[in-house]
Amino acid sequence: MDFVVYKNDQTILPVEVKYQNMPAAKITRGFRSFLEAYRPENAVVITKNLIDSLLIDSSHVHFIPLAMLDRALALVMGL
């Protein structure tokens, strides 16, 4: 996990940056460990090209291309 966007005490958004062409949605062991420990509602993986999502435990992991990041963060964080 590269960083966490903090909205308030109940809402955090962990973000991992994998700016590469990803053929399929997958996360690292470290990112999975963070999700299992903190159980955020949403998480984001910033990619070069992939739009996808996974459900890891109770966390919705959104794979979002960098070019769409501003719109996607607004939707995910309710901004």
MOPAC internal coordinates of N, CA, C and O (Angstrom, degrees):
PM7 1SCF
backbone

  N    0.0000 0     0.00 0     0.00 0    0    0    0
  C    1.4271 1     0.00 0     0.00 0    1    0    0
  C    1.5213 1   108.05 1     0.00 0    2    1    0
  O    1.2310 1   121.11 1   -46.01 1    3    2    1
  N    1.3309 1   115.49 1   133.99 1    3    2    1
  C    1.4612 1   118.97 1  -175.02 1    5    3    2
  C    1.5279 1   113.48 1   -93.26 1    6    5    3
  O    1.2310 1   120.08 1   140.04 1    7    6    5
  N    1.3354 1   117.45 1   -39.96 1    7    6    5
  C    1.4634 1   119.76 1   176.37 1    9    7    6
  C    1.5160 1   110.01 1  -162.63 1   10    9    7
  O    1.2310 1   121.28 1   -10.20 1   11   10    9
  N    1.3471 1   115.15 1   169.80 1   11   10    9
  C    1.4598 1   122.03 1  -179.60 1   13   11   10
  C    1.5152 1   108.52 1  -124.53 1   14   13   11
  O    1.2310 1   120.56 1   -50.18 1   15   14   13
  N    1.3386 1   116.54 1   129.82 1   15   14   13
  C    1.4604 1   122.05 1   173.40 1   17   15   14
  C    1.5219 1   106.25 1   -90.97 1   18   17   15
  O    1.2310 1   120.98 1   -54.96 1   19   18   17
  N    1.3296 1   115.72 1   125.04 1   19   18   17
  C    1.4535 1   121.83 1  -177.15 1   21   19   18
  C    1.5183 1   109.56 1  -103.65 1   22   21   19
  O    1.2310 1   120.31 1   -56.58 1   23   22   21
  N    1.3372 1   117.01 1   123.42 1   23   22   21
  C    1.4641 1   121.33 1   175.96 1   25   23   22
  C    1.5236 1   109.82 1  -101.50 1   26   25   23
  O    1.2310 1   120.54 1   130.14 1   27   26   25
  N    1.3206 1   116.58 1   -49.86 1   27   26   25
  C    1.4616 1   122.84 1   174.94 1   29   27   26
  C    1.5250 1   107.34 1  -161.21 1   30   29   27
  O    1.2310 1   120.27 1     4.05 1   31   30   29
  N    1.3357 1   117.09 1  -175.95 1   31   30   29
  C    1.4681 1   119.72 1  -175.40 1   33   31   30
  C    1.5234 1   113.40 1   -62.69 1   34   33   31
  O    1.2310 1   119.93 1   156.73 1   35   34   33
  N    1.3153 1   117.74 1   -23.27 1   35   34   33
  C    1.4566 1   121.06 1  -179.60 1   37   35   34
  C    1.5272 1   113.39 1   -97.02 1   38   37   35
  O    1.2310 1   119.70 1   166.39 1   39   38   37
  N    1.3242 1   118.18 1   -13.61 1   39   38   37
  C    1.4620 1   120.49 1  -172.87 1   41   39   38
  C    1.5193 1   111.23 1  -129.46 1   42   41   39
  O    1.2310 1   121.28 1   -67.63 1   43   42   41
  N    1.3325 1   115.15 1   112.37 1   43   42   41
  C    1.4647 1   121.84 1   172.37 1   45   43   42
  C    1.5223 1   107.33 1  -125.03 1   46   45   43
  O    1.2310 1   121.31 1   -23.68 1   47   46   45
  N    1.3147 1   115.11 1   156.32 1   47   46   45
  C    1.4573 1   120.52 1   178.08 1   49   47   46
  C    1.5239 1   108.95 1  -130.87 1   50   49   47
  O    1.2310 1   119.82 1   -78.46 1   51   50   49
  N    1.3300 1   117.96 1   101.54 1   51   50   49
  C    1.4590 1   119.34 1   175.78 1   53   51   50
  C    1.5293 1   110.08 1   -72.35 1   54   53   51
  O    1.2310 1   121.38 1   -39.85 1   55   54   53
  N    1.3372 1   114.97 1   140.15 1   55   54   53
  C    1.4586 1   120.95 1  -176.49 1   57   55   54
  C    1.5251 1   109.54 1  -129.60 1   58   57   55
  O    1.2310 1   121.25 1   -47.80 1   59   58   57
  N    1.3169 1   115.21 1   132.20 1   59   58   57
  C    1.4618 1   121.34 1   173.27 1   61   59   58
  C    1.5264 1   107.35 1  -119.61 1   62   61   59
  O    1.2310 1   120.39 1   -44.54 1   63   62   61
  N    1.3025 1   116.86 1   135.46 1   63   62   61
  C    1.4621 1   121.69 1  -179.72 1   65   63   62
  C    1.5216 1   108.71 1  -105.23 1   66   65   63
  O    1.2310 1   121.49 1   -61.54 1   67   66   65
  N    1.3294 1   114.75 1   118.46 1   67   66   65
  C    1.4690 1   122.41 1   175.74 1   69   67   66
  C    1.5233 1   106.59 1  -130.21 1   70   69   67
  O    1.2310 1   120.78 1  -108.62 1   71   70   69
  N    1.3239 1   116.12 1    71.38 1   71   70   69
  C    1.4617 1   120.33 1  -175.37 1   73   71   70
  C    1.5219 1   109.10 1   -76.92 1   74   73   71
  O    1.2310 1   122.16 1   -98.87 1   75   74   73
  N    1.3317 1   113.46 1    81.13 1   75   74   73
  C    1.4553 1   121.97 1   179.19 1   77   75   74
  C    1.5233 1   107.84 1  -153.21 1   78   77   75
  O    1.2310 1   120.29 1   -14.10 1   79   78   77
  N    1.3150 1   117.05 1   165.90 1   79   78   77
  C    1.4588 1   120.60 1   174.96 1   81   79   78
  C    1.5210 1   107.93 1   -76.31 1   82   81   79
  O    1.2310 1   120.96 1   -71.00 1   83   82   81
  N    1.3053 1   115.76 1   109.00 1   83   82   81
  C    1.4642 1   121.10 1  -179.29 1   85   83   82
  C    1.5287 1   108.97 1   -99.01 1   86   85   83
  O    1.2310 1   119.69 1   -54.48 1   87   86   85
  N    1.3231 1   118.20 1   125.52 1   87   86   85
  C    1.4637 1   119.71 1   179.07 1   89   87   86
  C    1.5254 1   112.94 1   -77.07 1   90   89   87
  O    1.2310 1   120.32 1   156.52 1   91   90   89
  N    1.3396 1   116.99 1   -23.48 1   91   90   89
  C    1.4636 1   120.59 1  -178.01 1   93   91   90
  C    1.5305 1   109.46 1  -152.39 1   94   93   91
  O    1.2310 1   121.15 1   -21.78 1   95   94   93
  N    1.3148 1   115.41 1   158.22 1   95   94   93
  C    1.4625 1   121.21 1   179.34 1   97   95   94
  C    1.5235 1   109.83 1   -74.74 1   98   97   95
  O    1.2310 1   120.67 1   -59.35 1   99   98   97
  N    1.3334 1   116.32 1   120.65 1   99   98   97
  C    1.4615 1   121.65 1   174.46 1  101   99   98
  C    1.5190 1   108.10 1  -154.44 1  102  101   99
  O    1.2310 1   120.88 1   -26.56 1  103  102  101
  N    1.3313 1   115.93 1   153.44 1  103  102  101
  C    1.4564 1   120.47 1  -179.31 1  105  103  102
  C    1.5240 1   109.63 1  -123.47 1  106  105  103
  O    1.2310 1   121.52 1   -18.32 1  107  106  105
  N    1.3260 1   114.70 1   161.68 1  107  106  105
  C    1.4611 1   120.71 1   179.98 1  109  107  106
  C    1.5283 1   110.27 1   -78.99 1  110  109  107
  O    1.2310 1   120.59 1   -17.61 1  111  110  109
  N    1.3072 1   116.49 1   162.39 1  111  110  109
  C    1.4671 1   121.17 1   176.81 1  113  111  110
  C    1.5201 1   111.57 1   -60.81 1  114  113  111
  O    1.2310 1   120.62 1   139.64 1  115  114  113
  N    1.3322 1   116.42 1   -40.36 1  115  114  113
  C    1.4618 1   120.13 1  -179.67 1  117  115  114
  C    1.5240 1   112.04 1   -63.70 1  118  117  115
  O    1.2310 1   120.64 1   138.16 1  119  118  117
  N    1.3195 1   116.39 1   -41.84 1  119  118  117
  C    1.4638 1   120.93 1   178.84 1  121  119  118
  C    1.5244 1   109.90 1   -66.02 1  122  121  119
  O    1.2310 1   120.51 1   137.96 1  123  122  121
  N    1.3312 1   116.62 1   -42.04 1  123  122  121
  C    1.4747 1   121.32 1   177.66 1  125  123  122
  C    1.5286 1   110.07 1   -60.79 1  126  125  123
  O    1.2310 1   120.02 1   137.67 1  127  126  125
  N    1.3165 1   117.57 1   -42.33 1  127  126  125
  C    1.4671 1   121.42 1   179.27 1  129  127  126
  C    1.5221 1   111.12 1   -61.30 1  130  129  127
  O    1.2310 1   120.47 1   137.60 1  131  130  129
  N    1.3410 1   116.70 1   -42.40 1  131  130  129
  C    1.4564 1   120.47 1   177.88 1  133  131  130
  C    1.5268 1   110.10 1   -61.65 1  134  133  131
  O    1.2310 1   120.16 1   134.25 1  135  134  133
  N    1.3256 1   117.30 1   -45.75 1  135  134  133
  C    1.4653 1   121.18 1  -179.51 1  137  135  134
  C    1.5276 1   110.92 1   -62.00 1  138  137  135
  O    1.2310 1   119.92 1   138.51 1  139  138  137
  N    1.3030 1   117.76 1   -41.49 1  139  138  137
  C    1.4537 1   121.17 1   179.51 1  141  139  138
  C    1.5224 1   111.79 1   -67.30 1  142  141  139
  O    1.2310 1   120.02 1   145.14 1  143  142  141
  N    1.3203 1   117.56 1   -34.86 1  143  142  141
  C    1.4642 1   121.19 1  -178.31 1  145  143  142
  C    1.5275 1   112.45 1   -76.65 1  146  145  143
  O    1.2310 1   120.09 1   137.43 1  147  146  145
  N    1.3412 1   117.43 1   -42.57 1  147  146  145
  C    1.4692 1   120.82 1  -172.66 1  149  147  146
  C    1.5266 1   114.07 1  -104.14 1  150  149  147
  O    1.2310 1   119.79 1   162.37 1  151  150  149
  N    1.3230 1   118.00 1   -17.63 1  151  150  149
  C    1.4630 1   124.05 1   176.91 1  153  151  150
  C    1.5344 1   114.46 1    47.77 1  154  153  151
  O    1.2310 1   120.01 1  -125.13 1  155  154  153
  N    1.3326 1   117.58 1    54.87 1  155  154  153
  C    1.4676 1   118.86 1   175.85 1  157  155  154
  C    1.5289 1   109.83 1   -69.14 1  158  157  155
  O    1.2310 1   120.70 1   -26.16 1  159  158  157
  N    1.3115 1   116.27 1   153.84 1  159  158  157
  C    1.4644 1   120.06 1   178.93 1  161  159  158
  C    1.5249 1   110.89 1   -64.64 1  162  161  159
  O    1.2310 1   120.59 1   138.61 1  163  162  161
  N    1.3528 1   116.47 1   -41.39 1  163  162  161
  C    1.4624 1   122.60 1  -178.09 1  165  163  162
  C    1.5159 1   110.17 1  -131.44 1  166  165  163
  O    1.2310 1   121.45 1   -24.23 1  167  166  165
  N    1.3241 1   114.82 1   155.77 1  167  166  165
  C    1.4590 1   122.87 1   173.63 1  169  167  166
  C    1.5234 1   106.68 1  -147.18 1  170  169  167
  O    1.2310 1   120.80 1   -21.30 1  171  170  169
  N    1.3406 1   116.08 1   158.70 1  171  170  169
  C    1.4623 1   120.77 1  -176.63 1  173  171  170
  C    1.5214 1   110.47 1  -131.32 1  174  173  171
  O    1.2310 1   121.33 1   -41.79 1  175  174  173
  N    1.3269 1   115.05 1   138.21 1  175  174  173
  C    1.4622 1   122.10 1   168.57 1  177  175  174
  C    1.5253 1   105.58 1  -116.35 1  178  177  175
  O    1.2310 1   120.54 1   -61.99 1  179  178  177
  N    1.3313 1   116.57 1   118.01 1  179  178  177
  C    1.4615 1   121.78 1   178.88 1  181  179  178
  C    1.5272 1   107.80 1   -84.85 1  182  181  179
  O    1.2310 1   121.19 1   -56.79 1  183  182  181
  N    1.3309 1   115.34 1   123.21 1  183  182  181
  C    1.4552 1   121.34 1  -176.91 1  185  183  182
  C    1.5293 1   110.57 1  -119.98 1  186  185  183
  O    1.2310 1   121.24 1    -2.96 1  187  186  185
  N    1.3000 1   115.24 1   177.04 1  187  186  185
  C    1.4628 1   120.22 1   175.05 1  189  187  186
  C    1.5228 1   110.53 1   -86.43 1  190  189  187
  O    1.2310 1   120.48 1   144.71 1  191  190  189
  N    1.3398 1   116.69 1   -35.29 1  191  190  189
  C    1.4618 1   118.81 1  -171.75 1  193  191  190
  C    1.5218 1   115.63 1  -140.55 1  194  193  191
  O    1.2310 1   118.89 1   162.60 1  195  194  193
  N    1.3086 1   119.72 1   -17.40 1  195  194  193
  C    1.4612 1   122.10 1  -167.81 1  197  195  194
  C    1.5291 1   112.43 1   -87.36 1  198  197  195
  O    1.2310 1   121.10 1   -48.23 1  199  198  197
  N    1.3222 1   115.50 1   131.77 1  199  198  197
  C    1.4597 1   122.91 1   169.46 1  201  199  198
  C    1.5216 1   105.77 1  -117.32 1  202  201  199
  O    1.2310 1   120.81 1   -63.25 1  203  202  201
  N    1.3316 1   116.06 1   116.75 1  203  202  201
  C    1.4591 1   120.20 1  -177.62 1  205  203  202
  C    1.5223 1   107.69 1  -166.40 1  206  205  203
  O    1.2310 1   120.50 1     0.01 1  207  206  205
  N    1.2967 1   116.65 1  -179.99 1  207  206  205
  C    1.4624 1   120.98 1   174.06 1  209  207  206
  C    1.5227 1   109.23 1  -154.37 1  210  209  207
  O    1.2310 1   121.78 1   -23.59 1  211  210  209
  N    1.3252 1   114.19 1   156.41 1  211  210  209
  C    1.4591 1   123.03 1   177.22 1  213  211  210
  C    1.5200 1   107.85 1  -136.09 1  214  213  211
  O    1.2310 1   120.25 1   -25.81 1  215  214  213
  N    1.3132 1   117.13 1   154.19 1  215  214  213
  C    1.4549 1   121.36 1   170.42 1  217  215  214
  C    1.5226 1   106.47 1  -109.10 1  218  217  215
  O    1.2310 1   120.60 1   -64.21 1  219  218  217
  N    1.3268 1   116.46 1   115.79 1  219  218  217
  C    1.4608 1   122.78 1   177.60 1  221  219  218
  C    1.5208 1   106.46 1  -113.21 1  222  221  219
  O    1.2310 1   120.84 1   -68.49 1  223  222  221
  N    1.3244 1   116.01 1   111.51 1  223  222  221
  C    1.4637 1   121.56 1  -170.92 1  225  223  222
  C    1.5254 1   107.52 1    53.51 1  226  225  223
  O    1.2310 1   119.67 1    64.23 1  227  226  225
  N    1.3160 1   118.24 1  -115.77 1  227  226  225
  C    1.4647 1   120.29 1  -179.87 1  229  227  226
  C    1.5309 1   112.06 1  -106.45 1  230  229  227
  O    1.2310 1   119.81 1  -169.54 1  231  230  229
  N    1.3119 1   117.96 1    10.46 1  231  230  229
  C    1.4668 1   122.26 1  -177.66 1  233  231  230
  C    1.5268 1   111.62 1  -100.61 1  234  233  231
  O    1.2310 1   120.84 1   -49.66 1  235  234  233
  N    1.3178 1   115.99 1   130.34 1  235  234  233
  C    1.4614 1   121.78 1   174.96 1  237  235  234
  C    1.5274 1   107.34 1   -88.69 1  238  237  235
  O    1.2310 1   120.40 1   -65.04 1  239  238  237
  N    1.3170 1   116.84 1   114.96 1  239  238  237
  C    1.4615 1   121.99 1  -179.16 1  241  239  238
  C    1.5236 1   107.57 1  -100.27 1  242  241  239
  O    1.2310 1   120.92 1   -61.24 1  243  242  241
  N    1.3330 1   115.85 1   118.76 1  243  242  241
  C    1.4560 1   123.01 1  -177.03 1  245  243  242
  C    1.5287 1   109.11 1  -103.74 1  246  245  243
  O    1.2310 1   120.27 1   -55.14 1  247  246  245
  N    1.3238 1   117.09 1   124.86 1  247  246  245
  C    1.4571 1   123.20 1   175.52 1  249  247  246
  C    1.5236 1   106.70 1   -96.52 1  250  249  247
  O    1.2310 1   120.81 1   -62.74 1  251  250  249
  N    1.3391 1   116.05 1   117.26 1  251  250  249
  C    1.4563 1   121.65 1  -169.05 1  253  251  250
  C    1.5294 1   109.65 1  -131.18 1  254  253  251
  O    1.2310 1   119.91 1   -52.55 1  255  254  253
  N    1.3431 1   117.77 1   127.45 1  255  254  253
  C    1.4694 1   119.44 1   174.14 1  257  255  254
  C    1.5331 1   110.24 1   -64.75 1  258  257  255
  O    1.2310 1   120.97 1   -34.24 1  259  258  257
  N    1.3101 1   115.75 1   145.76 1  259  258  257
  C    1.4611 1   121.08 1  -178.90 1  261  259  258
  C    1.5260 1   111.85 1   -53.95 1  262  261  259
  O    1.2310 1   119.82 1   142.07 1  263  262  261
  N    1.3233 1   117.96 1   -37.93 1  263  262  261
  C    1.4646 1   121.26 1  -178.13 1  265  263  262
  C    1.5253 1   112.79 1   -63.22 1  266  265  263
  O    1.2310 1   119.56 1   159.10 1  267  266  265
  N    1.3342 1   118.45 1   -20.90 1  267  266  265
  C    1.4612 1   122.44 1  -178.85 1  269  267  266
  C    1.5226 1   112.50 1  -106.32 1  270  269  267
  O    1.2310 1   119.73 1  -172.27 1  271  270  269
  N    1.3085 1   118.11 1     7.73 1  271  270  269
  C    1.4540 1   121.83 1  -169.50 1  273  271  270
  C    1.5273 1   113.64 1   -61.12 1  274  273  271
  O    1.2310 1   119.62 1   136.43 1  275  274  273
  N    1.3221 1   118.32 1   -43.57 1  275  274  273
  C    1.4626 1   119.59 1  -176.14 1  277  275  274
  C    1.5277 1   111.84 1   -61.67 1  278  277  275
  O    1.2310 1   119.87 1   134.57 1  279  278  277
  N    1.3154 1   117.85 1   -45.43 1  279  278  277
  C    1.4673 1   121.43 1   179.08 1  281  279  278
  C    1.5217 1   111.38 1   -67.13 1  282  281  279
  O    1.2310 1   120.65 1   139.02 1  283  282  281
  N    1.3282 1   116.36 1   -40.98 1  283  282  281
  C    1.4505 1   120.07 1  -177.50 1  285  283  282
  C    1.5263 1   111.74 1   -67.93 1  286  285  283
  O    1.2310 1   119.94 1   138.68 1  287  286  285
  N    1.3265 1   117.72 1   -41.32 1  287  286  285
  C    1.4524 1   120.28 1   178.34 1  289  287  286
  C    1.5302 1   111.22 1   -62.76 1  290  289  287
  O    1.2310 1   120.65 1   141.35 1  291  290  289
  N    1.3168 1   116.37 1   -38.65 1  291  290  289
  C    1.4623 1   120.14 1   178.38 1  293  291  290
  C    1.5268 1   110.36 1   -60.90 1  294  293  291
  O    1.2310 1   120.23 1   139.12 1  295  294  293
  N    1.3206 1   117.16 1   -40.88 1  295  294  293
  C    1.4624 1   120.70 1   179.29 1  297  295  294
  C    1.5290 1   111.18 1   -70.20 1  298  297  295
  O    1.2310 1   120.41 1   133.74 1  299  298  297
  N    1.3208 1   116.82 1   -46.26 1  299  298  297
  C    1.4593 1   121.10 1  -175.73 1  301  299  298
  C    1.5212 1   111.24 1   -67.54 1  302  301  299
  O    1.2310 1   119.97 1   139.28 1  303  302  301
  N    1.3231 1   117.67 1   -40.72 1  303  302  301
  C    1.4638 1   121.57 1  -176.59 1  305  303  302
  C    1.5238 1   112.93 1   -91.70 1  306  305  303
  O    1.2310 1   119.76 1   176.08 1  307  306  305
  N    1.3150 1   118.07 1    -3.92 1  307  306  305
  C    1.4573 1   120.60 1  -179.35 1  309  307  306
  C    1.5239 1   112.93 1    65.94 1  310  309  307
  O    1.2310 1   120.78 1  -143.09 1  311  310  309
  N    1.3197 1   116.10 1    36.91 1  311  310  309
  C    1.4783 1   120.49 1  -179.00 1  313  311  310
  C    1.4993 1   112.22 1   -88.37 1  314  313  311
  O    1.2310 1   120.10 1   180.00 1  315  314  313

